[in-house]
Amino acid sequence: MTPMFMQLLLVGTGGFFGAVGRWLLAGAVQRAAGASFFPWGTLAVNLLGGLALGLLMELVRPGWVTPQMRLLVGVGFLGGFTTFSTFMLESLRLVEEGEWLYAFGNLAGSVTAGLVLTWLGIVAGRALFT
């Protein structure tokens, strides 16, 4: 098995379980919250994903987590679970490096552009399919 194939297998396997985990947890939290317009399930997944990725990255530093485990859990599972965790980690790294302007740009730009592009996707989808 080639190293690239092994990496793809680790990321893909982790991504599968992360996506399934997101669906299960978000649904369970949303049902527990009762009838609510607020996306409690998504919020729970995003916050838990950020916590898990932060912890994982600190375990990578001293070598407690192998590069293969980082691919499986960090890139694969948590990437499938939520990309919000990566977004938060990258923003925090910018803050730690004193790059406040870039951190703010990443945070504000991602949220603002994300909302606008999601809206544009909805508009385009409605125009194409209605």
N, CA and C of each residue as an Amber inpcrd file, in Angstrom:
protein
   390
   0.8510000  -1.1710000   0.0000000   0.0000000   0.0000000   0.0000000
   0.9040000   1.2440000   0.0000000   0.6550000   2.1790000  -0.9120000
   1.4830000   3.3830000  -0.9900000   1.1650000   4.3220000   0.1690000
   2.1210000   5.1620000   0.5410000   1.8680000   6.1140000   1.6260000
   0.6730000   7.0340000   1.3290000   0.5360000   7.4840000   0.0840000
  -0.5790000   8.3720000  -0.2640000  -1.9110000   7.6420000  -0.1260000
  -1.9730000   6.4000000  -0.5600000  -3.2070000   5.6260000  -0.4290000
  -3.5600000   5.4330000   1.0450000  -2.5580000   5.1500000   1.8630000
  -2.7860000   4.9750000   3.2980000  -3.3210000   6.2600000   3.9190000
  -2.7580000   7.3990000   3.5130000  -3.2450000   8.6890000   4.0240000
  -4.6890000   8.9220000   3.5980000  -5.0020000   8.6390000   2.3360000
  -6.3820000   8.7940000   1.8580000  -7.3360000   7.8760000   2.6190000
  -6.9030000   6.6700000   2.8870000  -7.7230000   5.7130000   3.6250000
  -7.9800000   6.2100000   5.0520000  -6.9560000   6.7400000   5.7090000
  -7.1200000   7.2590000   7.0670000  -8.0820000   8.4430000   7.0970000
  -7.8800000   9.4030000   6.1940000  -8.7500000  10.5870000   6.1570000
 -10.1780000  10.1900000   5.7970000 -10.3310000   9.3280000   4.7990000
 -11.6710000   8.9090000   4.3800000 -12.4160000   8.1360000   5.4530000
 -11.7240000   7.2510000   6.1280000 -12.3550000   6.4750000   7.2060000
 -12.7740000   7.3940000   8.3430000 -11.8560000   8.2720000   8.7460000
 -12.1880000   9.2200000   9.8010000 -13.3380000  10.1270000   9.4040000
 -13.3190000  10.5990000   8.1500000 -14.3770000  11.4770000   7.6600000
 -15.7450000  10.8160000   7.6770000 -15.7850000   9.5500000   7.3150000
 -17.0490000   8.8090000   7.3530000 -17.6250000   8.7970000   8.7680000
 -16.8010000   8.4010000   9.7240000 -17.2840000   8.3140000  11.1070000
 -17.5790000   9.6900000  11.6980000 -16.8130000  10.7030000  11.2890000
 -17.0820000  12.0600000  11.7620000 -18.4180000  12.5840000  11.2610000
 -18.7010000  12.3550000   9.9830000 -19.9670000  12.8160000   9.4020000
 -21.1520000  12.1070000  10.0510000 -21.0220000  10.8070000  10.2550000
 -22.0980000  10.0500000  10.9110000 -22.2570000  10.5310000  12.3540000
 -21.1380000  10.7510000  13.0290000 -21.1850000  11.2510000  14.4020000
 -21.8560000  12.6110000  14.4970000 -21.5500000  13.4910000  13.5400000
 -22.1820000  14.8200000  13.5150000 -23.6860000  14.6890000  13.3740000
 -24.1160000  13.8630000  12.4520000 -25.5430000  13.6830000  12.2030000
 -26.2470000  13.1240000  13.4430000 -25.6440000  12.1260000  14.0600000
 -26.2510000  11.5190000  15.2530000 -26.3010000  12.4900000  16.4290000
 -25.1730000  13.1360000  16.7250000 -25.1220000  14.0370000  17.8770000
 -25.9940000  15.2650000  17.6690000 -25.9000000  15.8860000  16.5040000
 -26.7070000  17.0870000  16.2480000 -28.1940000  16.7700000  16.3450000
 -28.5930000  15.6410000  15.8060000 -30.0060000  15.2500000  15.8860000
 -30.4450000  14.9930000  17.3090000 -29.6140000  14.3020000  18.0860000
 -29.9590000  13.9910000  19.4750000 -30.0700000  15.2650000  20.3090000
 -29.1320000  16.1770000  20.1320000 -29.1700000  17.4330000  20.8930000
 -30.3850000  18.2540000  20.4890000 -30.6620000  18.3140000  19.1860000
 -31.8000000  19.1050000  18.7190000 -33.1150000  18.5340000  19.2480000
 -33.2290000  17.2100000  19.2470000 -34.4440000  16.5890000  19.7910000
 -34.5620000  16.8620000  21.2880000 -33.4460000  16.8030000  22.0160000
 -33.4610000  17.0490000  23.4650000 -33.8390000  18.4930000  23.7760000
 -33.4910000  19.4140000  22.8750000 -33.8040000  20.8350000  23.0870000
 -35.2780000  21.1200000  22.8550000 -35.9720000  20.1970000  22.2270000
 -37.3920000  20.4000000  21.9500000 -37.5850000  21.2960000  20.7410000
 -38.8120000  21.7450000  20.5830000 -39.1390000  22.6050000  19.4450000
 -38.4150000  23.9280000  19.6010000 -37.4570000  24.1530000  18.7400000
 -36.6710000  25.3790000  18.8140000 -36.1740000  25.7200000  17.4260000
 -36.1800000  27.0130000  17.1080000 -35.6420000  27.4400000  15.8250000
 -34.1250000  27.5530000  15.8860000 -33.5730000  27.6470000  17.1100000
 -32.1300000  27.7820000  17.2490000 -31.4650000  26.4380000  16.9890000
 -30.3930000  26.4120000  16.2110000 -29.7310000  25.1500000  15.8760000
 -28.8190000  24.6430000  16.9970000 -29.4180000  24.1810000  18.0830000
 -28.6500000  23.7070000  19.2420000 -27.7380000  22.5390000  18.8800000
 -28.2090000  21.6620000  18.0090000 -27.4100000  20.5040000  17.6210000
 -26.1430000  20.9020000  16.8890000 -26.2660000  21.8250000  15.9610000
 -25.0920000  22.3050000  15.2210000 -24.1390000  23.0380000  16.1460000
 -24.6760000  23.8580000  17.0220000 -23.8320000  24.5670000  17.9850000
 -23.0580000  23.5760000  18.8480000 -23.7240000  22.5420000  19.3260000
 -23.0510000  21.5370000  20.1630000 -21.9280000  20.8450000  19.4030000
 -22.1850000  20.4750000  18.1550000 -21.1770000  19.8130000  17.3350000
 -19.9880000  20.7380000  17.1070000 -20.2510000  21.9850000  16.7460000
 -19.1620000  22.9180000  16.4740000 -18.3110000  23.1780000  17.7100000
 -18.9470000  23.3510000  18.8600000 -18.1870000  23.6170000  20.0810000
 -17.3910000  22.3900000  20.5100000 -18.0010000  21.2340000  20.4400000
 -17.3000000  20.0040000  20.8010000 -16.1480000  19.7330000  19.8300000
 -16.3620000  20.0040000  18.5600000 -15.3060000  19.8240000  17.5640000
 -14.1240000  20.7360000  17.8150000 -14.3860000  21.9840000  18.1900000
 -13.3070000  22.9130000  18.5140000 -12.5130000  22.4490000  19.7180000
 -13.2140000  22.0020000  20.7370000 -12.5600000  21.4800000  21.9440000
 -11.6950000  20.2630000  21.6010000 -12.2470000  19.3490000  20.8290000
 -11.5300000  18.1210000  20.4870000 -10.3010000  18.4080000  19.6270000
 -10.4180000  19.3180000  18.6570000  -9.2720000  19.6170000  17.7990000
  -8.1810000  20.3320000  18.5880000  -8.5640000  21.2530000  19.4650000
  -7.5740000  21.9150000  20.3030000  -6.8110000  20.9230000  21.1520000
  -7.5200000  19.9980000  21.7730000  -6.8910000  18.9710000  22.5970000
  -5.9820000  18.0810000  21.7540000  -6.4690000  17.6400000  20.6150000
  -5.6770000  16.7690000  19.7440000  -4.3760000  17.4470000  19.3250000
  -4.4480000  18.7150000  18.9410000  -3.2530000  19.4010000  18.4700000
  -2.2260000  19.5710000  19.5840000  -2.6780000  19.6950000  20.8090000
  -1.7340000  19.7740000  21.9220000  -1.1070000  18.4150000  22.2120000
  -1.8010000  17.3440000  21.9160000  -1.2460000  16.0030000  22.0950000
  -0.2790000  15.6350000  20.9790000  -0.3960000  16.3050000  19.8270000
   0.5210000  16.0660000  18.7160000   1.8990000  16.6210000  19.0550000
   1.9310000  17.7860000  19.7130000   3.1920000  18.4710000  20.0000000
   4.2280000  17.5980000  20.7050000   3.8750000  16.9790000  21.8360000
   4.8880000  16.1560000  22.5040000   5.0580000  14.7740000  21.8780000
   4.3320000  14.5090000  20.8090000   4.4810000  13.2270000  20.1280000
   3.5900000  12.1260000  20.6770000   2.5990000  12.4730000  21.4760000
   1.6850000  11.4690000  22.0250000   0.7160000  10.9640000  20.9660000
   0.5330000  11.7500000  19.9240000  -0.3470000  11.3690000  18.8250000
   0.5190000  11.2670000  17.5690000   0.4290000  10.1500000  16.8820000
   1.2280000   9.9260000  15.6720000   0.6690000  10.7390000  14.5040000
   1.4870000  10.9640000  13.4770000   0.9670000  11.6450000  12.2840000
  -0.2200000  10.8990000  11.6660000  -0.2160000   9.5730000  11.7460000
  -1.3370000   8.8010000  11.2010000  -2.6110000   9.0330000  12.0180000
  -2.4650000   9.1050000  13.3400000  -3.6290000   9.3620000  14.1970000
  -4.1560000  10.7720000  13.9680000  -3.2480000  11.7170000  13.7160000
  -3.6740000  13.0920000  13.4240000  -4.4970000  13.1190000  12.1430000
  -4.0690000  12.3600000  11.1240000  -4.8390000  12.2930000   9.8840000
  -6.2060000  11.6510000  10.1190000  -6.2160000  10.5340000  10.8380000
  -7.4590000   9.8110000  11.0850000  -8.4400000  10.6380000  11.9190000
  -7.9620000  11.1650000  13.0380000  -8.8510000  11.8620000  13.9770000
  -8.9890000  13.3460000  13.6430000  -7.8580000  14.0330000  13.4450000
  -7.9090000  15.4810000  13.2300000  -8.4640000  15.8760000  11.8790000
  -7.8530000  15.3800000  10.8360000  -8.2780000  15.7470000   9.4820000
  -9.5400000  14.9850000   9.0880000  -9.5460000  13.6830000   9.3220000
 -10.6770000  12.8560000   8.9070000 -11.8970000  13.0120000   9.7960000
 -11.8100000  12.4700000  11.0300000 -12.9840000  12.4630000  11.9000000
 -13.4820000  13.8700000  12.2080000 -12.5990000  14.7310000  12.7250000
 -13.0540000  16.0730000  13.0920000 -13.3600000  16.9280000  11.8650000
 -12.6780000  16.6510000  10.7470000 -13.0230000  17.3400000   9.5020000
 -14.4130000  16.9610000   9.0200000 -14.7750000  15.6930000   9.1870000
 -16.1220000  15.2470000   8.8420000 -17.1440000  15.6730000   9.8820000
 -16.6900000  15.7540000  11.1090000 -17.5670000  16.1360000  12.2230000
 -17.9210000  17.6160000  12.1270000 -16.9070000  18.4580000  11.9040000
 -17.1290000  19.8880000  11.7450000 -15.8880000  20.5660000  11.2090000
 -16.0340000  21.3950000  10.1780000 -14.8930000  22.1900000   9.7370000
 -14.7540000  23.4360000  10.5990000 -15.7490000  23.6980000  11.4100000
 -15.6910000  24.8440000  12.3180000 -14.4950000  24.7270000  13.2450000
 -14.1530000  23.5030000  13.6400000 -13.0270000  23.3180000  14.5460000
 -11.7210000  23.7660000  13.8860000 -11.5280000  23.4580000  12.6230000
 -10.3280000  23.8910000  11.9130000 -10.3170000  25.4060000  11.7770000
 -11.4330000  25.9750000  11.4450000 -11.5860000  27.4280000  11.3190000
 -11.2030000  28.1180000  12.6260000 -11.6740000  27.5910000  13.7410000
 -11.3540000  28.1800000  15.0380000  -9.8700000  28.0210000  15.3730000
  -9.3160000  26.8320000  15.1210000  -7.9000000  26.5990000  15.4210000
  -7.0200000  27.5310000  14.5980000  -7.3040000  27.6710000  13.3230000
  -6.4940000  28.5450000  12.4780000  -6.6080000  29.9980000  12.9210000
  -7.7940000  30.4250000  13.3220000  -7.9790000  31.7910000  13.8160000
  -7.2150000  31.9990000  15.1170000  -7.2740000  31.0240000  16.0070000
  -6.5580000  31.1210000  17.2750000  -5.0480000  31.1570000  17.0500000
  -4.5620000  30.3670000  16.1250000  -3.1210000  30.3790000  15.8200000
  -2.6830000  31.7680000  15.3530000  -3.5020000  32.4200000  14.5460000
  -3.1940000  33.7830000  14.1150000  -3.1320000  34.7290000  15.3080000
  -4.0570000  34.5990000  16.2450000  -4.0430000  35.4300000  17.4570000
  -2.7730000  35.1630000  18.2530000  -2.4210000  33.8890000  18.4290000
  -1.2150000  33.5280000  19.1850000   0.0500000  34.0930000  18.5490000
   0.0380000  34.2250000  17.2340000   1.1960000  34.7680000  16.5250000
   1.1650000  36.2880000  16.4630000   0.1660000  36.8920000  17.1020000
   0.0620000  38.3480000  17.1160000  -0.5030000  38.9360000  15.8470000
  -1.0400000  38.1010000  14.9920000  -1.6060000  38.5470000  13.7200000
  -3.0880000  38.8480000  13.8930000  -3.3890000  39.8480000  14.6910000
  -4.7770000  40.1820000  15.0380000  -5.6060000  40.5710000  13.8200000
  -5.0100000  41.3320000  12.9190000  -5.7440000  41.7640000  11.7270000
  -6.1320000  40.5680000  10.8600000  -5.1920000  39.6410000  10.6710000
  -5.4970000  38.4460000   9.8930000  -6.5320000  37.5730000  10.6130000
  -6.4040000  37.4670000  11.9330000  -7.3750000  36.6770000  12.7000000
  -8.7710000  37.2670000  12.5580000  -8.8710000  38.5860000  12.7330000
 -10.1700000  39.2470000  12.5960000 -10.6910000  39.0930000  11.1670000
  -9.7940000  39.2500000  10.1850000 -10.2070000  39.0900000   8.7900000
 -10.7140000  37.6920000   8.5060000 -10.0330000  36.6860000   9.0690000
 -10.4750000  35.3030000   8.8800000 -11.8340000  35.0830000   9.5230000
 -11.9950000  35.5520000  10.7500000 -13.2630000  35.3600000  11.4660000
 -14.4060000  36.1170000  10.7940000 -14.2150000  37.4160000  10.6220000
 -15.2850000  38.2380000  10.0450000 -15.5390000  37.8770000   8.5870000
 -14.4530000  37.6560000   7.8500000 -14.6020000  37.3310000   6.4350000
 -15.3020000  36.0090000   6.2140000 -14.9270000  35.0060000   6.9950000
 -15.5420000  33.6850000   6.8330000 -17.0210000  33.7170000   7.1870000
 -17.3360000  34.3810000   8.2780000 -18.7450000  34.4260000   8.6980000
 -19.5650000  35.2610000   7.7120000 -19.0770000  36.4580000   7.3960000
 -19.8260000  37.3410000   6.5060000 -19.9270000  36.7480000   5.0990000
 -18.7880000  36.3600000   4.5380000 -18.8020000  35.7930000   3.1920000
 -19.5760000  34.4790000   3.1720000 -19.4510000  33.6920000   4.2460000
 -20.1940000  32.4410000   4.3280000 -21.6950000  32.6630000   4.2830000
 -22.1590000  33.6540000   5.0250000 -23.5930000  33.9710000   5.0020000
 -24.0270000  34.4450000   3.6180000 -23.2510000  35.3470000   3.0300000
 -23.5990000  35.8830000   1.7080000 -23.5980000  34.7750000   0.6600000
 -22.5600000  33.9310000   0.6560000 -22.4840000  32.8750000  -0.3460000
 -23.5490000  31.7950000  -0.1350000 -23.8810000  31.5270000   1.1120000
 -24.9740000  30.5810000   1.3720000 -26.2780000  31.1440000   0.8110000
 -26.5190000  32.4220000   1.0440000 -27.7090000  33.0810000   0.5170000
 -27.7050000  33.0340000  -1.0120000 -26.5390000  33.3230000  -1.6240000
 -26.4580000  33.2690000  -3.0820000 -26.7130000  31.8590000  -3.6060000
 -26.2230000  30.8560000  -2.8990000 -26.4950000  29.4730000  -3.2850000
 -27.9730000  29.1550000  -3.2510000 -28.6470000  29.6400000  -2.2110000
 -30.0970000  29.4420000  -2.0990000 -30.8190000  30.1420000  -3.2460000
 -30.4380000  31.3740000  -3.5040000 -31.0510000  32.1430000  -4.6080000
 -30.8380000  31.4270000  -5.9430000 -29.6020000  30.9580000  -6.1740000
 -29.3100000  30.2650000  -7.4290000 -30.1010000  28.9650000  -7.5290000
 -30.1620000  28.2240000  -6.4270000 -30.9130000  26.9800000  -6.4220000
 -32.3930000  27.1980000  -6.6770000 -32.9500000  28.2190000  -6.0670000
 -34.3700000  28.5230000  -6.2940000 -34.6110000  28.9340000  -7.7380000
 -33.6760000  29.7140000  -8.3050000 -33.8320000  30.1660000  -9.6820000
 -33.7390000  28.9910000 -10.6570000 -32.8880000  28.0490000 -10.3580000
 -32.7010000  26.9100000 -11.2490000 -33.8100000  25.8650000 -11.1430000
 -34.3390000  25.7080000  -9.9420000 -35.2390000  24.5740000  -9.7040000
 -36.6740000  24.9440000  -9.3510000 -37.0440000  26.2100000  -9.5450000
 -38.4480000  26.5830000  -9.3120000 -39.0170000  27.2750000 -10.5180000
